[in-house]
Amino acid sequence: MKLMLQIAFGVFLGTLGAQLVVDICHTRQDQRAKQLADQRNAEQEKVRREQGERIRALLLQGQQSKSLGGAKAPHGFIPDDAAQP
């Protein structure tokens, strides 16, 4: 009877230990996945901000060129919607 209790106790401790190891691994994987997602989101936000700044700069540049003398087309420029002969 004593040997059977020792075996049962060993199995119980082994199962408990294995479950703890699995839980720790899953927690670490979840934390790592969250870190990677946060990094990706931060990079995407940075790219969006940079694109927004570039768009603002281009719009300001376009407004300044219009206010300085109007937008002039380069010599030989033919718009796409021009009537074709």
Buried (B, 14 or more C-beta within 10 A) or exposed (E): EEEEEEEEEEEEEEEEEEEEEEEEEEEEEEEEEEEEEEEEEEEEEEEEEEEEEEEEEEEEEEEEEEEEEEEEEEEEEEEEEEEEE
